[in-house]
Amino acid sequence: MAPTLYMVHPSPPVRAVLITAKSIGLELDLKEINLNDGEHLKPEFLKLNPQHTVPTLVEDDGAVLWDSHAIITYLVSKYGQHKESLYPKELLKRAVVDQRLHFESSIANPRLLQIAGPIIRKGKTKIEPEDVKLAEEVYAFLDKFLDGRKWMAGGHVTVADYSLISTISTLEVLVRVDEGKFANVAAWVKRMEHLGEYGANKKGLGMFRELIESKLTTIDVIFIVDKMAPVLYMVPYSQPVRATLMTIKALNIEIELQEVSLIDKQQLSSTFTKLNPQHTVPTLVEDDGFVLWESHAIMPYLVDKYGKEDDPLYPKDLRKRATINQRLHFNNGVLFTLNVLGPIIYQGEGTISEEKVSRVREAYAFLETFLDRHKWVAGDWVTIADFAIIATVTSLDVVVPVGEEIYPNVYAWMRRAEGLPYYDENRRGLEIIKNMVTKKLA
């Protein structure tokens, strides 16, 4: 039997899976979900996927996986061995692909939703200048990623291209890629459109375009030093940094820590942006000059390179690894993008809106479900998904407490995490966050 994919055609994440399946010659049994009728909220679907999202993949033996990024890497690993280059086994190449996937889930797709959401659901009828700015920031990052290369993660097509083209082609319906500003991106889009598997993107993209055109009144076109140990550029209070530090401690790796002053905008210096054009922390630099950023890409890379054989922190079993990947993308695409603390710390906001509090509690509820019958977020043992999510949830807990009575599973998991021998790597930065927030809200 073919795997079953619960889906809706206009969804960019769904289209990324469809492109991948077409590329590897995998037949899927497509089951379309009517989101308008709330089919994704019915008990039978929630039993499959408590996060009630599409795409959701169900194997013929009943195994379930959701989040497109986890699904496409799993499909290539299981069914696409003849196209291994789509998700290469070589550690450095795979880590770059993972970084691009996390860029899509944490930057590109949330920006798309931020622009399209008010148009689709709230009656907004025009693309505003701030929408153009949001989209062009994404295009600018991608243009730098493509400097000197034809594809997003190197010299050949990977699942990172499939994931990003489904989103960028959708975003371009709203804000055109200006070829004069973003020549690399424009050329990449054209190359993608000439691939045979791109045909799987067209139907859903056309449906999205029709929907947007019906809603809008107008469519606007508008520091490396000599070293032996790897270097991690970081700030100790950053949630992604803290997750990475827990991984480093668990693996007992010797790494040189270089603190970057975000307040003094050191991350925007030409030296740092040459390392990481996205100018984020953490950024890892290996002793041979290899550079990797995005904590969710760094942590798997570190385990694969420095961990023991089949390390339980990120095991080699495809399904276990796919579940961990899903949880990592949940952290990056859901929890981290809640952005509750940023406006308090950097913009001086003195209160948190009820809408944000509600969204945080909804995210806690998802996590509560993940922890049903499991001690840890991806199973019955500690993984890097726990490191990523505990760093984020403990930060959110500063302003939206995790109540033991409402979220007993999450509360108990947090207490277990506090007992881990590497939890101090989270605690130190968390105390800084608590002090910063307390001062701002005083």
Contacts in CASP RR format, 6 or more apart in sequence:
PFRMAT RR
TARGET T0000
AUTHOR 0000-0000-0000
METHOD contacts of the structure
MODEL  1
MAPTLYMVHPSPPVRAVLITAKSIGLELDLKEINLNDGEHLKPEFLKLNP
QHTVPTLVEDDGAVLWDSHAIITYLVSKYGQHKESLYPKELLKRAVVDQR
LHFESSIANPRLLQIAGPIIRKGKTKIEPEDVKLAEEVYAFLDKFLDGRK
WMAGGHVTVADYSLISTISTLEVLVRVDEGKFANVAAWVKRMEHLGEYGA
NKKGLGMFRELIESKLTTIDVIFIVDKMAPVLYMVPYSQPVRATLMTIKA
LNIEIELQEVSLIDKQQLSSTFTKLNPQHTVPTLVEDDGFVLWESHAIMP
YLVDKYGKEDDPLYPKDLRKRATINQRLHFNNGVLFTLNVLGPIIYQGEG
TISEEKVSRVREAYAFLETFLDRHKWVAGDWVTIADFAIIATVTSLDVVV
PVGEEIYPNVYAWMRRAEGLPYYDENRRGLEIIKNMVTKKLA
1 29 0 8 1.000
1 60 0 8 1.000
2 26 0 8 1.000
2 27 0 8 1.000
2 28 0 8 1.000
2 29 0 8 1.000
2 60 0 8 1.000
3 26 0 8 1.000
3 28 0 8 1.000
3 29 0 8 1.000
3 57 0 8 1.000
3 58 0 8 1.000
3 59 0 8 1.000
3 60 0 8 1.000
3 75 0 8 1.000
4 28 0 8 1.000
4 29 0 8 1.000
4 30 0 8 1.000
4 31 0 8 1.000
4 57 0 8 1.000
4 58 0 8 1.000
5 14 0 8 1.000
5 17 0 8 1.000
5 18 0 8 1.000
5 21 0 8 1.000
5 28 0 8 1.000
5 29 0 8 1.000
5 30 0 8 1.000
5 31 0 8 1.000
5 55 0 8 1.000
5 56 0 8 1.000
5 57 0 8 1.000
5 58 0 8 1.000
6 31 0 8 1.000
6 32 0 8 1.000
6 33 0 8 1.000
6 45 0 8 1.000
6 48 0 8 1.000
6 49 0 8 1.000
6 54 0 8 1.000
6 55 0 8 1.000
6 56 0 8 1.000
6 57 0 8 1.000
6 58 0 8 1.000
7 14 0 8 1.000
7 17 0 8 1.000
7 18 0 8 1.000
7 30 0 8 1.000
7 31 0 8 1.000
7 32 0 8 1.000
7 33 0 8 1.000
7 54 0 8 1.000
7 55 0 8 1.000
7 56 0 8 1.000
8 14 0 8 1.000
8 32 0 8 1.000
8 33 0 8 1.000
8 35 0 8 1.000
8 54 0 8 1.000
9 15 0 8 1.000
9 32 0 8 1.000
9 203 0 8 1.000
9 204 0 8 1.000
9 207 0 8 1.000
10 204 0 8 1.000
10 205 0 8 1.000
10 206 0 8 1.000
10 207 0 8 1.000
10 208 0 8 1.000
10 211 0 8 1.000
11 54 0 8 1.000
11 55 0 8 1.000
11 204 0 8 1.000
12 109 0 8 1.000
12 112 0 8 1.000
12 166 0 8 1.000
12 167 0 8 1.000
12 169 0 8 1.000
12 170 0 8 1.000
13 54 0 8 1.000
13 55 0 8 1.000
13 67 0 8 1.000
13 68 0 8 1.000
13 69 0 8 1.000
13 109 0 8 1.000
13 163 0 8 1.000
13 166 0 8 1.000
14 54 0 8 1.000
14 55 0 8 1.000
14 68 0 8 1.000
15 166 0 8 1.000
15 200 0 8 1.000
15 201 0 8 1.000
15 204 0 8 1.000
15 205 0 8 1.000
16 68 0 8 1.000
16 69 0 8 1.000
16 72 0 8 1.000
16 159 0 8 1.000
16 162 0 8 1.000
16 163 0 8 1.000
16 165 0 8 1.000
16 166 0 8 1.000
16 167 0 8 1.000
17 28 0 8 1.000
17 55 0 8 1.000
17 57 0 8 1.000
17 68 0 8 1.000
17 71 0 8 1.000
17 72 0 8 1.000
17 75 0 8 1.000
18 28 0 8 1.000
18 200 0 8 1.000
18 201 0 8 1.000
19 162 0 8 1.000
19 165 0 8 1.000
19 166 0 8 1.000
19 197 0 8 1.000
19 198 0 8 1.000
19 199 0 8 1.000
19 200 0 8 1.000
19 201 0 8 1.000
20 26 0 8 1.000
20 71 0 8 1.000
20 72 0 8 1.000
20 75 0 8 1.000
20 76 0 8 1.000
20 86 0 8 1.000
20 159 0 8 1.000
20 162 0 8 1.000
20 197 0 8 1.000
21 27 0 8 1.000
21 28 0 8 1.000
21 75 0 8 1.000
21 200 0 8 1.000
22 196 0 8 1.000
22 197 0 8 1.000
22 199 0 8 1.000
22 200 0 8 1.000
23 83 0 8 1.000
23 86 0 8 1.000
23 157 0 8 1.000
23 162 0 8 1.000
23 195 0 8 1.000
23 197 0 8 1.000
24 75 0 8 1.000
24 76 0 8 1.000
24 79 0 8 1.000
24 80 0 8 1.000
24 82 0 8 1.000
24 83 0 8 1.000
24 86 0 8 1.000
25 79 0 8 1.000
26 75 0 8 1.000
26 79 0 8 1.000
26 80 0 8 1.000
33 39 0 8 1.000
33 40 0 8 1.000
33 45 0 8 1.000
33 54 0 8 1.000
35 54 0 8 1.000
39 45 0 8 1.000
40 52 0 8 1.000
40 53 0 8 1.000
40 54 0 8 1.000
41 52 0 8 1.000
45 52 0 8 1.000
45 56 0 8 1.000
46 52 0 8 1.000
48 56 0 8 1.000
48 58 0 8 1.000
48 64 0 8 1.000
49 56 0 8 1.000
49 64 0 8 1.000
49 66 0 8 1.000
50 366 0 8 1.000
50 369 0 8 1.000
50 370 0 8 1.000
51 66 0 8 1.000
51 330 0 8 1.000
51 334 0 8 1.000
51 366 0 8 1.000
51 369 0 8 1.000
53 66 0 8 1.000
53 67 0 8 1.000
54 66 0 8 1.000
55 66 0 8 1.000
55 68 0 8 1.000
55 71 0 8 1.000
56 64 0 8 1.000
56 65 0 8 1.000
56 66 0 8 1.000
57 64 0 8 1.000
57 65 0 8 1.000
57 66 0 8 1.000
57 71 0 8 1.000
57 74 0 8 1.000
57 75 0 8 1.000
58 64 0 8 1.000
59 65 0 8 1.000
63 319 0 8 1.000
65 71 0 8 1.000
65 74 0 8 1.000
65 319 0 8 1.000
65 322 0 8 1.000
65 323 0 8 1.000
65 326 0 8 1.000
66 326 0 8 1.000
67 105 0 8 1.000
67 325 0 8 1.000
67 326 0 8 1.000
67 329 0 8 1.000
67 330 0 8 1.000
68 163 0 8 1.000
69 101 0 8 1.000
69 102 0 8 1.000
69 104 0 8 1.000
69 105 0 8 1.000
69 163 0 8 1.000
69 325 0 8 1.000
69 326 0 8 1.000
69 329 0 8 1.000
70 322 0 8 1.000
70 323 0 8 1.000
70 325 0 8 1.000
70 326 0 8 1.000
70 329 0 8 1.000
71 322 0 8 1.000
72 87 0 8 1.000
72 159 0 8 1.000
72 162 0 8 1.000
72 163 0 8 1.000
73 87 0 8 1.000
73 101 0 8 1.000
73 159 0 8 1.000
73 322 0 8 1.000
73 325 0 8 1.000
74 318 0 8 1.000
74 319 0 8 1.000
74 321 0 8 1.000
74 322 0 8 1.000
74 325 0 8 1.000
76 83 0 8 1.000
76 84 0 8 1.000
76 86 0 8 1.000
76 87 0 8 1.000
76 159 0 8 1.000
77 87 0 8 1.000
77 318 0 8 1.000
78 318 0 8 1.000
80 86 0 8 1.000
85 156 0 8 1.000
85 157 0 8 1.000
85 158 0 8 1.000
86 157 0 8 1.000
86 158 0 8 1.000
86 159 0 8 1.000
86 162 0 8 1.000
87 94 0 8 1.000
87 97 0 8 1.000
87 158 0 8 1.000
87 159 0 8 1.000
88 94 0 8 1.000
88 97 0 8 1.000
88 158 0 8 1.000
91 301 0 8 1.000
91 304 0 8 1.000
91 305 0 8 1.000
92 290 0 8 1.000
92 292 0 8 1.000
92 301 0 8 1.000
93 153 0 8 1.000
93 154 0 8 1.000
94 301 0 8 1.000
94 304 0 8 1.000
95 292 0 8 1.000
95 297 0 8 1.000
95 298 0 8 1.000
95 300 0 8 1.000
95 301 0 8 1.000
95 304 0 8 1.000
96 153 0 8 1.000
96 154 0 8 1.000
96 160 0 8 1.000
96 292 0 8 1.000
96 297 0 8 1.000
97 153 0 8 1.000
97 158 0 8 1.000
97 159 0 8 1.000
97 160 0 8 1.000
98 294 0 8 1.000
98 296 0 8 1.000
98 297 0 8 1.000
98 300 0 8 1.000
98 301 0 8 1.000
99 292 0 8 1.000
99 293 0 8 1.000
99 294 0 8 1.000
99 297 0 8 1.000
100 145 0 8 1.000
100 152 0 8 1.000
100 153 0 8 1.000
100 158 0 8 1.000
100 160 0 8 1.000
100 163 0 8 1.000
100 164 0 8 1.000
101 159 0 8 1.000
101 160 0 8 1.000
101 163 0 8 1.000
101 297 0 8 1.000
101 329 0 8 1.000
102 294 0 8 1.000
102 296 0 8 1.000
102 297 0 8 1.000
102 328 0 8 1.000
102 329 0 8 1.000
102 332 0 8 1.000
103 141 0 8 1.000
103 145 0 8 1.000
103 164 0 8 1.000
103 278 0 8 1.000
103 294 0 8 1.000
104 160 0 8 1.000
104 163 0 8 1.000
104 164 0 8 1.000
104 167 0 8 1.000
105 329 0 8 1.000
105 332 0 8 1.000
105 333 0 8 1.000
106 294 0 8 1.000
106 332 0 8 1.000
106 333 0 8 1.000
106 336 0 8 1.000
106 337 0 8 1.000
107 138 0 8 1.000
107 141 0 8 1.000
107 278 0 8 1.000
108 138 0 8 1.000
108 142 0 8 1.000
108 164 0 8 1.000
108 167 0 8 1.000
108 168 0 8 1.000
108 171 0 8 1.000
109 167 0 8 1.000
109 333 0 8 1.000
110 333 0 8 1.000
110 337 0 8 1.000
111 134 0 8 1.000
111 135 0 8 1.000
111 137 0 8 1.000
111 138 0 8 1.000
111 171 0 8 1.000
112 167 0 8 1.000
112 170 0 8 1.000
112 171 0 8 1.000
112 174 0 8 1.000
114 134 0 8 1.000
115 127 0 8 1.000
115 131 0 8 1.000
115 134 0 8 1.000
115 135 0 8 1.000
115 171 0 8 1.000
115 174 0 8 1.000
115 175 0 8 1.000
116 170 0 8 1.000
116 174 0 8 1.000
116 212 0 8 1.000
117 124 0 8 1.000
118 124 0 8 1.000
119 125 0 8 1.000
119 174 0 8 1.000
119 212 0 8 1.000
119 215 0 8 1.000
119 216 0 8 1.000
120 211 0 8 1.000
120 212 0 8 1.000
120 215 0 8 1.000
123 215 0 8 1.000
124 215 0 8 1.000
125 215 0 8 1.000
125 216 0 8 1.000
125 217 0 8 1.000
126 216 0 8 1.000
126 217 0 8 1.000
126 218 0 8 1.000
126 220 0 8 1.000
127 174 0 8 1.000
127 175 0 8 1.000
127 216 0 8 1.000
127 218 0 8 1.000
127 219 0 8 1.000
127 220 0 8 1.000
127 222 0 8 1.000
131 174 0 8 1.000
131 175 0 8 1.000
132 175 0 8 1.000
132 220 0 8 1.000
132 222 0 8 1.000
135 171 0 8 1.000
135 174 0 8 1.000
135 175 0 8 1.000
136 175 0 8 1.000
136 178 0 8 1.000
136 181 0 8 1.000
136 182 0 8 1.000
138 168 0 8 1.000
138 171 0 8 1.000
139 168 0 8 1.000
139 177 0 8 1.000
139 178 0 8 1.000
139 181 0 8 1.000
139 182 0 8 1.000
139 185 0 8 1.000
140 181 0 8 1.000
140 182 0 8 1.000
141 277 0 8 1.000
141 278 0 8 1.000
142 152 0 8 1.000
142 164 0 8 1.000
142 168 0 8 1.000
142 182 0 8 1.000
142 184 0 8 1.000
142 185 0 8 1.000
142 188 0 8 1.000
143 181 0 8 1.000
143 182 0 8 1.000
143 183 0 8 1.000
143 184 0 8 1.000
143 185 0 8 1.000
144 277 0 8 1.000
144 278 0 8 1.000
145 152 0 8 1.000
145 277 0 8 1.000
146 152 0 8 1.000
146 184 0 8 1.000
146 185 0 8 1.000
146 187 0 8 1.000
146 188 0 8 1.000
147 184 0 8 1.000
148 184 0 8 1.000
149 155 0 8 1.000
150 188 0 8 1.000
150 191 0 8 1.000
151 157 0 8 1.000
151 158 0 8 1.000
151 160 0 8 1.000
151 161 0 8 1.000
151 188 0 8 1.000
151 191 0 8 1.000
152 158 0 8 1.000
152 160 0 8 1.000
152 161 0 8 1.000
152 164 0 8 1.000
152 188 0 8 1.000
153 160 0 8 1.000
153 161 0 8 1.000
157 195 0 8 1.000
161 188 0 8 1.000
161 192 0 8 1.000
162 197 0 8 1.000
165 189 0 8 1.000
165 192 0 8 1.000
165 198 0 8 1.000
165 201 0 8 1.000
166 201 0 8 1.000
168 177 0 8 1.000
168 185 0 8 1.000
168 189 0 8 1.000
169 189 0 8 1.000
169 192 0 8 1.000
169 201 0 8 1.000
169 205 0 8 1.000
170 205 0 8 1.000
170 208 0 8 1.000
172 189 0 8 1.000
173 205 0 8 1.000
173 208 0 8 1.000
173 209 0 8 1.000
173 212 0 8 1.000
174 212 0 8 1.000
175 220 0 8 1.000
175 222 0 8 1.000
176 221 0 8 1.000
176 222 0 8 1.000
177 185 0 8 1.000
177 186 0 8 1.000
177 189 0 8 1.000
178 186 0 8 1.000
179 186 0 8 1.000
180 186 0 8 1.000
192 198 0 8 1.000
212 219 0 8 1.000
213 219 0 8 1.000
223 233 0 8 1.000
223 258 0 8 1.000
223 271 0 8 1.000
223 272 0 8 1.000
223 275 0 8 1.000
224 231 0 8 1.000
224 275 0 8 1.000
224 285 0 8 1.000
224 289 0 8 1.000
225 231 0 8 1.000
227 256 0 8 1.000
227 287 0 8 1.000
228 287 0 8 1.000
229 254 0 8 1.000
229 255 0 8 1.000
229 256 0 8 1.000
229 287 0 8 1.000
230 253 0 8 1.000
230 255 0 8 1.000
230 256 0 8 1.000
230 284 0 8 1.000
230 285 0 8 1.000
230 286 0 8 1.000
230 287 0 8 1.000
231 255 0 8 1.000
231 256 0 8 1.000
231 257 0 8 1.000
231 258 0 8 1.000
231 284 0 8 1.000
231 285 0 8 1.000
232 241 0 8 1.000
232 244 0 8 1.000
232 245 0 8 1.000
232 248 0 8 1.000
232 255 0 8 1.000
232 256 0 8 1.000
232 257 0 8 1.000
232 258 0 8 1.000
232 282 0 8 1.000
232 283 0 8 1.000
232 284 0 8 1.000
232 285 0 8 1.000
233 258 0 8 1.000
233 259 0 8 1.000
233 260 0 8 1.000
233 272 0 8 1.000
233 275 0 8 1.000
233 276 0 8 1.000
233 281 0 8 1.000
233 282 0 8 1.000
233 283 0 8 1.000
233 284 0 8 1.000
233 285 0 8 1.000
234 241 0 8 1.000
234 244 0 8 1.000
234 245 0 8 1.000
234 257 0 8 1.000
234 258 0 8 1.000
234 259 0 8 1.000
234 260 0 8 1.000
234 281 0 8 1.000
234 282 0 8 1.000
234 283 0 8 1.000
235 241 0 8 1.000
235 259 0 8 1.000
235 260 0 8 1.000
235 261 0 8 1.000
235 262 0 8 1.000
235 281 0 8 1.000
236 242 0 8 1.000
236 245 0 8 1.000
236 259 0 8 1.000
236 428 0 8 1.000
236 429 0 8 1.000
236 432 0 8 1.000
237 429 0 8 1.000
237 430 0 8 1.000
237 432 0 8 1.000
237 433 0 8 1.000
237 436 0 8 1.000
238 281 0 8 1.000
238 282 0 8 1.000
239 336 0 8 1.000
239 391 0 8 1.000
239 392 0 8 1.000
239 395 0 8 1.000
240 280 0 8 1.000
240 281 0 8 1.000
240 282 0 8 1.000
240 294 0 8 1.000
240 295 0 8 1.000
240 296 0 8 1.000
240 336 0 8 1.000
240 388 0 8 1.000
240 391 0 8 1.000
241 281 0 8 1.000
241 282 0 8 1.000
241 295 0 8 1.000
242 391 0 8 1.000
242 425 0 8 1.000
242 426 0 8 1.000
242 429 0 8 1.000
242 430 0 8 1.000
243 295 0 8 1.000
243 299 0 8 1.000
243 384 0 8 1.000
243 387 0 8 1.000
243 388 0 8 1.000
243 390 0 8 1.000
243 391 0 8 1.000
243 392 0 8 1.000
243 426 0 8 1.000
244 282 0 8 1.000
244 284 0 8 1.000
244 295 0 8 1.000
244 298 0 8 1.000
244 299 0 8 1.000
244 302 0 8 1.000
244 387 0 8 1.000
245 425 0 8 1.000
245 426 0 8 1.000
246 387 0 8 1.000
246 390 0 8 1.000
246 391 0 8 1.000
246 420 0 8 1.000
246 422 0 8 1.000
246 423 0 8 1.000
246 425 0 8 1.000
246 426 0 8 1.000
247 298 0 8 1.000
247 299 0 8 1.000
247 302 0 8 1.000
247 303 0 8 1.000
247 313 0 8 1.000
247 384 0 8 1.000
247 387 0 8 1.000
248 255 0 8 1.000
248 302 0 8 1.000
248 425 0 8 1.000
249 421 0 8 1.000
249 422 0 8 1.000
249 424 0 8 1.000
249 425 0 8 1.000
250 313 0 8 1.000
250 382 0 8 1.000
250 387 0 8 1.000
250 422 0 8 1.000
251 302 0 8 1.000
251 303 0 8 1.000
251 306 0 8 1.000
251 307 0 8 1.000
251 311 0 8 1.000
251 313 0 8 1.000
253 302 0 8 1.000
253 306 0 8 1.000
260 266 0 8 1.000
260 267 0 8 1.000
260 272 0 8 1.000
260 281 0 8 1.000
262 281 0 8 1.000
266 272 0 8 1.000
267 273 0 8 1.000
267 279 0 8 1.000
267 280 0 8 1.000
267 281 0 8 1.000
268 279 0 8 1.000
272 279 0 8 1.000
272 283 0 8 1.000
273 279 0 8 1.000
275 283 0 8 1.000
275 285 0 8 1.000
275 291 0 8 1.000
276 283 0 8 1.000
276 291 0 8 1.000
276 293 0 8 1.000
278 293 0 8 1.000
278 294 0 8 1.000
280 293 0 8 1.000
280 294 0 8 1.000
281 293 0 8 1.000
282 293 0 8 1.000
282 295 0 8 1.000
282 298 0 8 1.000
283 291 0 8 1.000
283 292 0 8 1.000
283 293 0 8 1.000
284 291 0 8 1.000
284 292 0 8 1.000
284 293 0 8 1.000
284 298 0 8 1.000
284 301 0 8 1.000
284 302 0 8 1.000
285 291 0 8 1.000
286 292 0 8 1.000
292 298 0 8 1.000
292 301 0 8 1.000
295 388 0 8 1.000
296 328 0 8 1.000
296 329 0 8 1.000
296 331 0 8 1.000
296 332 0 8 1.000
296 388 0 8 1.000
299 314 0 8 1.000
299 328 0 8 1.000
299 384 0 8 1.000
299 387 0 8 1.000
299 388 0 8 1.000
300 314 0 8 1.000
300 384 0 8 1.000
303 311 0 8 1.000
303 313 0 8 1.000
303 314 0 8 1.000
303 384 0 8 1.000
304 314 0 8 1.000
307 313 0 8 1.000
310 316 0 8 1.000
310 317 0 8 1.000
312 381 0 8 1.000
312 382 0 8 1.000
312 383 0 8 1.000
313 382 0 8 1.000
313 383 0 8 1.000
313 384 0 8 1.000
314 321 0 8 1.000
314 324 0 8 1.000
314 383 0 8 1.000
314 384 0 8 1.000
315 321 0 8 1.000
315 324 0 8 1.000
315 383 0 8 1.000
320 378 0 8 1.000
323 378 0 8 1.000
323 379 0 8 1.000
324 378 0 8 1.000
324 383 0 8 1.000
324 384 0 8 1.000
324 385 0 8 1.000
327 370 0 8 1.000
327 377 0 8 1.000
327 378 0 8 1.000
327 383 0 8 1.000
327 385 0 8 1.000
327 388 0 8 1.000
327 389 0 8 1.000
328 384 0 8 1.000
328 385 0 8 1.000
328 388 0 8 1.000
330 366 0 8 1.000
330 370 0 8 1.000
330 389 0 8 1.000
331 385 0 8 1.000
331 388 0 8 1.000
331 389 0 8 1.000
331 392 0 8 1.000
332 388 0 8 1.000
334 363 0 8 1.000
334 366 0 8 1.000
335 363 0 8 1.000
335 389 0 8 1.000
335 392 0 8 1.000
335 393 0 8 1.000
335 396 0 8 1.000
336 392 0 8 1.000
338 356 0 8 1.000
338 359 0 8 1.000
338 360 0 8 1.000
338 363 0 8 1.000
338 396 0 8 1.000
340 352 0 8 1.000
340 356 0 8 1.000
340 360 0 8 1.000
340 396 0 8 1.000
340 399 0 8 1.000
340 400 0 8 1.000
341 395 0 8 1.000
341 396 0 8 1.000
341 398 0 8 1.000
341 399 0 8 1.000
341 433 0 8 1.000
341 437 0 8 1.000
343 349 0 8 1.000
344 350 0 8 1.000
344 352 0 8 1.000
344 399 0 8 1.000
344 437 0 8 1.000
344 440 0 8 1.000
344 441 0 8 1.000
345 433 0 8 1.000
345 436 0 8 1.000
345 437 0 8 1.000
345 440 0 8 1.000
348 440 0 8 1.000
350 440 0 8 1.000
350 441 0 8 1.000
352 399 0 8 1.000
352 400 0 8 1.000
357 400 0 8 1.000
360 396 0 8 1.000
360 400 0 8 1.000
361 400 0 8 1.000
361 406 0 8 1.000
363 396 0 8 1.000
364 393 0 8 1.000
364 400 0 8 1.000
364 402 0 8 1.000
364 406 0 8 1.000
364 407 0 8 1.000
364 410 0 8 1.000
365 407 0 8 1.000
367 377 0 8 1.000
367 389 0 8 1.000
367 393 0 8 1.000
367 407 0 8 1.000
367 409 0 8 1.000
367 410 0 8 1.000
368 407 0 8 1.000
368 408 0 8 1.000
368 409 0 8 1.000
368 410 0 8 1.000
370 377 0 8 1.000
371 377 0 8 1.000
371 409 0 8 1.000
371 410 0 8 1.000
371 412 0 8 1.000
371 413 0 8 1.000
372 409 0 8 1.000
374 380 0 8 1.000
375 381 0 8 1.000
375 413 0 8 1.000
375 416 0 8 1.000
376 382 0 8 1.000
376 383 0 8 1.000
376 385 0 8 1.000
376 386 0 8 1.000
376 413 0 8 1.000
376 416 0 8 1.000
377 383 0 8 1.000
377 385 0 8 1.000
377 386 0 8 1.000
377 389 0 8 1.000
377 413 0 8 1.000
378 385 0 8 1.000
378 386 0 8 1.000
382 420 0 8 1.000
386 413 0 8 1.000
386 417 0 8 1.000
387 426 0 8 1.000
390 414 0 8 1.000
390 417 0 8 1.000
390 423 0 8 1.000
390 426 0 8 1.000
391 426 0 8 1.000
391 430 0 8 1.000
393 402 0 8 1.000
393 410 0 8 1.000
393 414 0 8 1.000
394 414 0 8 1.000
394 426 0 8 1.000
394 430 0 8 1.000
395 430 0 8 1.000
395 433 0 8 1.000
397 414 0 8 1.000
398 430 0 8 1.000
398 433 0 8 1.000
398 434 0 8 1.000
398 437 0 8 1.000
399 437 0 8 1.000
399 441 0 8 1.000
402 410 0 8 1.000
402 411 0 8 1.000
402 414 0 8 1.000
403 411 0 8 1.000
404 411 0 8 1.000
417 423 0 8 1.000
417 426 0 8 1.000
418 427 0 8 1.000
END
